[in-house]
C-alpha cells in the first residue's frame, strides 16, 4: 500500500544525517560548506521535476554501497515493463519520440517544437501517453501534420495506426472505473487482451483455488490475461523465459550480485527467493519471499522490488512493476518505532466493532528511510510512504513493514511553492497552526496510516479478499480506512503520553484543518474542469471529507463560508468531527470485514467521485496566481562506480542529473531491454 504525496502539503521538514546510530558530524560540516542544494530541475505543463539527496552515503561501507548500487540497477532494469504495462503502444511511441528529439536539426525555437518537447517530457514523467495521476490520455500541443514532418525529417518509423492514437479518441483512459463504460473495455492498461469481458475475467479467477483457503495466492498478480488459439483464457506470466523475460533476466542478474553482498543471511535468503520467483513466476514462492523479506529486519539497507500495487488494474488483480532502494534513517526510525510498539493499544481502543478488531497485531515495523533509487511505478512520481506486503493473510500472521520516505518528503517541502496556505486557509489561527504543527502532523498521519491503519482490523471468516468482495472499490476503501485510523488518533492524548507530540489537541486541530481543506477543496487543482475523480487516494480523501461534512451539517461541525467571493471551510467542533471520523472508520471496517460491496460502492460513488463544479472553477481560478505545478516527481541520483584495473568496484560516487531529459534518455539507452511489442 502506498501513501501518495498530497496536494497542499505545506510543511518544512528536515532529515538527520545518521548512520549506524551515529550522527555524522563531519559529513554535516562538509554539507554546510557547499553551495545550497538545487532541488528543482525544471517545470513544465502541470509538473515540477525535483532532485533528492542521499544524506549519509559516505558513511556506508563499500559493501553496503555495492548492495545499494546493485539493487538500484535491478530496479531500473525493469523500467520498460512499467511502460508496456501502462499501454501496449507506449514503447513504440517513446522510441519514436526520442529518436525525433535526438536527431531533429530543424527549427527548435518554434512553438510547435517547444510543445513537442513538453509532450515528450510529460510522456516520460507518466511512463506512457496517459497522465500519471488522472490516467487521461495526454493531449499534444502540436498537430499530427507537424509530427509527420518531424518524423520525415528524422527518418523516424511509426505506423500510421499508432501515430493516430496520439491524437485520436481511442484508449483515452488508462484506468477506467466508470462501470457504464466497462471496467476493461474502457481501460487502456495492458493487463487484459482486448475483447476479454469483465464477466470472463471474474469467472476465470472464480475457479482459482489455493491449496490452503486461508492462505490464498495473489492470482493474476504477475501475468497478463489473454485468449489462446482455442479461444480459451490463459495467463502470460511475467517471468524469465516468459512475458517480459528479457528485462526480468537483467533484474535477476543484478539481484544475484546483490545477494552476493547481502548484509546477513536472512537478507540473502530473501533475495534468493525473489530471484527464484522471477525465474519461475510461482505465486507460492512470492508468498514465501514476502514472509522472508518481512523477517529480514537487520541491516542498514532494504528494498522493494516486484509486481506489487494493484491500483492500475480496474479489477485489482495485477501488480505494477516497481522498485525502491532504502537506507535506514536511524534517528527518525527510533522515534516512529514508538507507534509500532503501541499498535495493539491503538487497535484495542479503536471504534471498530469488537468482532472486527485484531486480538493480536503481529509484527508491525515502521521506519523512516533515505531513498537511494526508485523505478517503475515509483518513478518519477513517488509515494511518501509504503506499507507491504499487500496480502491480508500474510499481514495477519506475520505483520508488515511500513516506511516513510524521509528524504523524499524533505525535498518536497524544500521545493514547495509559497502562499497557497494563506490563500485557502480560513483564518490566521489556521495558518499559525499549520506553520507550527504541519510538519509533525504530516509525519504522524503517515505513521498512523501505514503502521496502525493498514495493520488494523480483520476480515470475517468466509469472506473473500477485498479485491474479490469489493472489486474496483477495494483500493480506495482501503486507503480511506487507513486515513481514518490516522485521523481518529491524531486527535488523541495518547500521542502526547507517548512523547510523540507536545500538544495533542493543537496537532489534531491542525491535522483536521489540513485534511478537510485538501479533501474538499485544494486537491481539485489536480483535475481538469469537468472531470470526475478516478485516482484511488484522491477519491478516498474526498469521500472521507464529504461524508463527515454532510453528517455534521445538523450540528454545524464544518462550516462552508463564502467571504469576498471565496470559499473556505471552518471546523467549529473538533470533538464532534473526531467522533464522525470514528463512526465512518467503524462503517468502512464493517464494509471490508463483511465484504459489503453495495455499501462500499455507494460510499465511494456518492461521496468520492463527483466534483462540485462551481467550487472547482473557483479553486482553479484562485490557484492561477501560483507558479508551482500541481504535481511533482523526481530524477534519481546517479550512482557511479569507480573500478580498479581488474574491474572491481573500489568506490561509488553519487552524482545528480543536470536535466530531466538527460536521465530519461540514458535510461532508455542503458535499460531498454524489451522489444517494442511484448
Secondary structure, DSSP 8 states (H G I E B T S, - for coil): -EEE--TT---------EETTEE-HHHHHHHHHS-----EEEEETTEEEE----TTGGGS-HHHHHHHHHHHHHHHHTHHHHHHHH-TTHHHHHHHHHHHHHH--S--SSHHHHHHHHHHHHHHHHTSSB-TTT-BB---SS-HHHHHHHHHHHT----HHHHHHHHSSTT-BSS---GGG-TTTT---TTB-TT--HHHHHHHHHT---SSGGG---TTTTEEEEE-TTS-EEEEEBSTTSBTHHHHHHHHHHHHHHHHT-SSHHHHHHHHHHHHHHHH--HHHHHHHHHHHHH---SSEEEEEEE---TTSTTS----EEEEEEEE-HHHHHHHHHHHHTHHHHHHTSSS-GGGS-SS---EEEEEEEEEEEEETTSSS-EEEEEE---HHHHHHH-EEEEEEHHHHHHHHHH--SSHHHHHSSSHHHHHHHHHHHHHHHHHHHHIIIIIITT-----TT---HHHHTGGGHHHHHHHHHHHHHHHHHTSTHHHHTTS-S-HHHHHHHHHHHHHHHHHTGGGGGS-TT----SHHHHHHHHHHHHHHHHTTTTTSEEEEEETTEEEEEES-HHHHHHHHHHHHHHHHHHHHHT-HHHHHHHHIIIII---HHHHHHHHHHHTT--S-SEEEE---EEEEEE-TTS-EEEEEEE--S-HHHHHHHHHHHS--S-S--
